[in-house]
């Protein structure tokens, strides 16, 4: 499970806490496993830790926290099939059935521009852009058709990396969050005395539009929303 991430895990995550979490998970102590995985993630972001932490939360019926961890794992390892599968599976258990991607075209574009992580896209864009510039300079001197073709192809690769960065940055700028309380009353204003306008449930994904005191103004994919207590949601990034 996530075998290709374990090498990275050994490099950046505290192995004892991760291994202890795996042992507790195998013995069906999911609460203990989650605690150990959280100890491991405290030392730095790691996709394998986030993935296993999501599994531990899911086993406890904590869909919000499970989705939160799976989303974080996806940010670090966007091509991992296990992460994508478990995230989609956990979303099916939410009370609030809201679409996260509105159309097949948007879904396809989302998949294409999430093939790389933000870090991978930045490296690819920088390296490919540098190579494209070198090849373009060589073409100016030599005027060889092969150089022009190579420069164009690599420039397109650099453009893909750049656009992928912008997609990830736009997602970060939206301040996505997940409801982690069983049931939340969204209010018309940032006060407990404000009118209740809708209810949100564990696992609902929202965007934070504004913060004021102990409250955040959240927006659902459809555009509706309201003010909720900060303690009832948690930011993904």
C-alpha positions in Angstrom: 0.0 0.0 0.0 1.6 3.2 -1.2 4.8 1.2 -1.7 6.4 3.9 -3.9 5.9 6.4 -1.1 7.6 4.4 1.6 11.1 5.4 0.5 10.1 9.1 0.9 8.6 8.2 4.3 11.8 6.8 5.5 13.6 10.0 4.6 11.2 12.5 6.2 8.8 10.9 8.6 9.6 9.5 12.1 9.6 5.8 11.4 8.8 4.6 14.9 5.6 6.6 15.2 4.5 5.4 11.7 5.3 1.8 12.4 3.5 2.0 15.7 0.5 3.4 13.9 0.6 0.5 11.5 0.7 -2.0 14.3 -2.2 -0.4 16.1 -4.2 -0.2 12.9 -3.6 -3.9 12.3 -4.9 -4.7 15.8 -8.0 -2.6 15.0 -7.1 0.1 17.5 -7.9 2.9 15.0 -8.0 5.7 17.6 -4.5 4.8 18.8 -3.3 4.4 15.2 -4.6 7.9 14.3 -2.8 9.4 17.3 0.5 7.7 16.2 0.1 8.9 12.6 -0.5 12.4 13.8 2.7 12.2 15.8 4.4 11.2 12.6 2.9 14.0 10.5 3.9 16.6 13.1 7.4 16.4 11.8 6.5 17.3 8.2 4.1 16.7 5.4 4.1 13.1 4.0 1.7 11.4 1.7 2.0 7.9 3.2 1.3 9.2 6.7 -1.7 11.3 5.5 -3.1 8.3 3.6 -2.9 6.0 6.5 -4.2 8.6 8.9 -7.2 9.0 6.6 -7.8 5.3 6.7 -7.7 5.3 10.5 -10.2 8.2 10.7 -12.4 6.4 8.1 -12.5 3.3 10.3 -13.8 5.4 13.2 -16.6 6.9 11.1 -14.9 10.3 11.1 -15.6 11.2 7.4 -14.6 14.8 7.7 -11.1 14.1 9.1 -10.7 11.2 6.7 -11.4 13.4 3.7 -9.1 16.0 5.2 -6.2 13.6 5.3 -7.0 12.1 1.8 -7.0 15.6 0.3 -3.7 16.4 1.9 -2.3 13.1 0.6 -3.6 13.9 -2.9 -1.8 17.3 -2.7 1.5 15.5 -2.1 0.9 12.5 -4.3 -1.7 13.4 -6.9 -1.2 10.4 -9.1 -1.6 7.8 -6.4 -4.5 5.5 -7.3 -5.1 4.4 -3.7 -5.4 8.0 -2.5 -7.9 8.9 -5.3 -9.9 5.8 -4.7 -10.3 6.2 -0.9 -11.1 9.9 -1.3 -13.9 9.1 -3.7 -15.1 6.3 -1.4 -15.2 8.5 1.7 -17.1 11.2 -0.2 -19.9 8.7 -0.8 -20.6 8.5 2.9 -21.2 12.2 3.4 -24.7 13.4 4.4 -24.5 16.5 2.2 -24.4 15.3 -1.4 -22.7 18.2 -3.2 -20.8 17.9 -6.5 -17.1 18.8 -6.2 -16.6 19.1 -10.0 -19.6 20.3 -12.0 -19.1 18.7 -15.5 -17.2 16.0 -17.4 -15.0 18.6 -19.1 -14.1 20.2 -15.8 -13.4 16.8 -14.3 -11.1 16.0 -17.2 -9.3 19.3 -16.9 -9.0 18.8 -13.2 -7.4 15.4 -13.7 -4.9 16.7 -16.3 -3.7 19.6 -14.3 -3.4 17.5 -11.1 -1.1 14.9 -12.6 1.8 16.6 -11.0 2.2 17.9 -7.5 2.8 21.6 -7.0 6.5 20.9 -6.3 6.9 18.7 -9.3 5.2 21.2 -11.6 7.5 24.0 -10.3 10.6 21.9 -11.1 9.3 20.8 -14.5 8.4 24.3 -15.5 11.8 25.7 -14.5 13.9 23.0 -16.0 11.8 22.7 -19.3 11.7 26.5 -19.6 15.5 26.7 -19.3 16.1 24.0 -21.9 13.6 25.5 -24.3 15.4 28.8 -24.0 18.7 27.1 -24.8 17.3 25.3 -27.8 15.7 28.5 -29.1 19.1 30.3 -28.8 20.7 27.4 -30.6 18.1 27.6 -33.4 18.8 31.3 -33.8 22.4 30.5 -34.4 22.1 27.3 -36.5 18.6 27.6 -38.0 18.2 23.8 -37.8 14.5 22.7 -38.1 15.1 19.9 -35.5 16.1 22.6 -32.9 13.0 24.6 -33.6 10.8 21.5 -33.2 12.6 20.5 -30.0 12.4 24.0 -28.5 8.6 24.1 -29.3 7.9 20.7 -27.7 9.9 21.5 -24.6 8.3 24.9 -24.3 4.9 23.2 -24.3 6.1 21.0 -21.5 7.2 24.1 -19.6 3.8 25.6 -20.2 2.1 22.5 -18.8 4.2 22.8 -15.7 3.4 26.5 -15.4 -0.3 26.0 -15.8 -0.3 23.2 -13.3 1.3 25.5 -10.8 -1.3 28.1 -11.4 -4.1 25.5 -10.9 -2.7 24.4 -7.6 -2.0 28.0 -6.5 -5.6 28.9 -7.3 -6.8 26.0 -5.2 -4.6 27.1 -2.3 -5.9 30.6 -2.6 -9.5 29.4 -2.2 -8.6 28.2 1.3 -10.5 24.9 1.1 -11.6 23.3 4.3 -13.7 20.4 5.5 -16.4 20.2 8.1 -15.1 18.0 11.0 -18.1 18.3 13.4 -21.1 16.0 13.1 -23.5 18.8 12.4 -22.9 22.5 11.9 -25.4 25.3 11.7 -24.3 27.9 9.1 -25.4 31.4 10.3 -26.3 34.6 8.5 -23.6 36.5 10.4 -20.5 36.0 12.5 -22.4 35.7 15.8 -24.1 32.9 17.7 -27.2 35.2 17.8 -27.4 35.3 14.0 -30.1 33.4 12.0 -29.5 29.8 11.0 -29.7 29.5 7.3 -28.5 26.0 6.6 -27.0 22.9 8.1 -23.7 21.3 7.1 -22.5 17.8 8.1 -19.3 15.9 8.7 -17.2 15.7 5.6 -18.7 18.6 3.6 -16.0 20.4 1.7 -16.2 24.2 1.6 -14.1 27.3 0.8 -13.3 29.9 3.4 -14.2 33.4 2.0 -13.7 35.5 5.1 -12.6 35.2 8.7 -14.0 37.3 11.5 -13.3 36.5 15.2 -14.2 33.0 16.0 -16.1 32.5 12.8 -15.4 31.8 9.1 -17.6 32.6 6.2 -17.7 29.4 4.1 -19.1 28.8 0.6 -20.3 25.5 -0.8 -19.6 24.4 -4.4 -23.0 25.6 -5.5 -22.4 29.1 -4.2 -24.5 29.1 -1.0 -22.9 29.3 2.4 -22.8 31.0 5.8 -20.8 31.7 8.9 -19.6 28.8 11.0 -17.3 28.5 14.0 -13.7 28.0 13.2 -13.6 24.9 15.5 -16.2 23.2 13.4 -14.1 23.1 10.2 -10.4 22.6 9.4 -8.4 24.0 6.5 -6.9 21.4 4.2 -3.7 23.4 3.4 
